[in-house]
């Protein structure tokens, strides 16, 4: 995950609280959020609705006389609690990464623990108060339930006697369900904060060990980078000819990325060894680097280069770069002609998608474009055909050198090319003169052997 | 005389414009074959393969050389190394420890080389080349003749690998599947060789013919074979034979382009074809070498090899060939040169290498994160 560099806040604790509030981890929010269904709606506990049948109250006596709440929210609270517990470790990483990067992580963990501790205290207070309210409601409801369950007379008689108040009983029963839900959700929220506190404490406990491993990793990574730079230097032979400043662009690209919160997972899952710590940091960096460079086009890279060199924005860096690639890397290496330039010329401009970037007029050919299928590169392939080798100055020099060398020993590859052969390359019409050919021991000429029928070369 | 200088403008769709090549389907691996001839050609073919791997493909590859001691791997920009397939399946080592004596064992070769070996002492017959010349192409041609049967087998195996998937079921259905998997389009074969060496120069004389002949025996359509010849200026100063070998190589190729070939091998099989050896022969050189004006350095030579490899990788790409062939398909007027298949090629590339940049960004990010973590964890 790539996280933008945050603006440091003046008060880390206040900022942390603000973030906790934004994520619903405060005492005021957490119980309510734990009571939310998957649709984001508040869970509604079972409620008894008063009803009258044939002019007489119809009471669900079995339900009404339950000694405990129905508690049909257990599964919901459990699932929501687990989700929140899981979400807290990354949140801690995010919180300690953001806000005042200069503040040491130990201090930020302490600040976070304080904020979570305050919220826990507030929740406990709320829990205590809700427990008292719940107990009071339970007592009142129990009184009604006893009245309803008494042995004296029937239901109607008890209603007439006034010992049992149906409306009140229903109200108390419904209130007990509602209060029990809130109480349970606060208890679940306390569990979540307890897990968060444990995670923070674990991170604090791991701080020293992870700190030592990161120090080692830091040295190892810097050494690895230095070694890699050496190999990159060795690899300067790799195409292309005209390279953008990879090191500079890499530095600029890397500077755009802050330390991801995921890096602080090391605090919650301490690496087993120094090597594992290095590997974890390298793996994260490799993933992010692939994403960054995968989205980088040559035009984008040229803009980074422009920025790095402080070039004016109205300078056509694409054209400038293309002209340099063509001139410095391609046509400057063209072979010299023995006389006037010859042949038919095709200049292919190679662009990532095959679409032309440039136009030009050629004397003896045309400029066309083709896709190089190589992201990040443009190029020019300059092909001239329909020429004789002797059109080239260098080939003429080579043939001259061959002619001179022939005076000392034969270098031609086919008999027909020997001076004795018939001009034009046909088979020799005269027997070839004896030539000093020797066995490997250096003695005696090889016996003459008949040429195979039809074999001339 | 130098080529004309070209001034680029930004492409304006409304004006006279270069044409974009028609879209070409991604190259199927079975449609191409890459071959390295001689030490320089082999190294360059391996480097071409490395560049292809960096692009996520690897064409079928074969190589032939009579010099031992090739490196075993080539580094990739992301830090990995591509192992050279110096296995008998991919690379054929034309080992002739005593070529002069071996030559005497075959009357056919004795007669062929008697006039050609004029002026060459026995000791001179044992000169070895490697990476830019030094030996005599004629001597390597003896090695080629001595190993012609093995070369044929090697070429045939490479063609089979390029023409169809390696895993074929046995039996009648397998045979039918084999036939069904024959390519509908001819193979494109690209060979790389140094023009100033010995083995690459010798192999270049007959490789094109052998490839076409063996393809015909396998029932494959006549392949298109291009030869990419590197040098000679890029090998300048390595040996006194740089220009001489170049002259001999081009002289031989020109002779074959004019007269075709009729050559019997010691395996009893003849190469007979009244055609030029290649559909195209491209000469790629770097006249700016050597940097000091006298002798190319190892670094310059390696850089040049990568340059040739980059050009070879592009030529293996069907869209590039299509764009080029589309342009030259309709020639105007008569061809006046005697060797129309000969041309020069030059490549310039610019930009960034994604693999290299990714590696650098990753290293930079890892360091920065370790720095940041170390700072915040310090207290």
Interface residues (C-beta under 8 A of the other chain):
Chain A: X96 X101 X103 X104 X105 X106 X107 X108 X207 X210 X211 X214 X215 X217 X218 X221 X222 X224 X225 X228 X231 X232 X234 X235 X236 X237 X238 X239 X240 X241 X242 X243 X244 X246 X247 X249 X250 X251 X253 X254 X255 X257 X258 X259 X260 X263 X264 X266 X281 X282 X284 X285 X286 X288 X289 X290 X292 X293 X294 X296 X298 X301 X316 X318 X319 X321 X322 X323 X324 X325 X326 X327 X328 X329 X330 X331 X332 X333 X334 X335 X336 X337 X338 X339 X340 X341 X342 X343 X344 X346 X347 X348 X349 X350 X354 X355 X356 X357 X358 X359 X360 X361 X362 X363 X364 X365 X366 X367 X368 X369 X370 X371 X372 X373 X374 X375 X376 X377 X378 X379 X380 X381 X382 X383 X384 X385 X386 X387 X388 X389 X391 X392 X393 X394 X395 X397 X398 X399 X400 X401 X402 X403 X405 X408 X409 X410 X411 X412 X413 X414 X415 X416 X417 X418 X420 X425 X426 X432 X435 X436 X437 X438 X439 X440 X441 X442 X446 X447 X448 X449 X450 X451 X452 X454 X455 X456 X457
Chain B: X1 X2 X3 X4 X5 X6 X7 X8 X9 X10 X11 X12 X15 X16 X17 X18 X19 X20 X21 X23 X51 X55 X75 X77 X79 X98 X100 X101 X104 X107 X108 X110 X111 X112 X113 X114 X115 X116 X117 X118 X119 X120 X121 X122 X123 X124 X125 X136 X137 X138 X141 X202 X205 X232 X233 X241 X243 X244 X245 X246 X247 X248 X249 X250 X251 X252 X254 X255 X256 X258 X259 X261 X262 X263 X264 X270 X280 X282 X283 X285 X286 X287 X288 X299 X302 X303 X305 X306 X307 X309 X310 X311 X314 X317 X319 X320 X322 X323 X324 X326 X327 X328 X331 X335 X337 X338 X339 X340 X341 X342 X343 X344 X345 X346 X347 X348 X349 X350 X351 X352 X353 X354 X356 X357 X358 X359 X360 X361 X362 X363 X364 X365 X366 X367 X368 X369 X370 X371 X372 X373 X374 X375 X376 X377 X378 X379
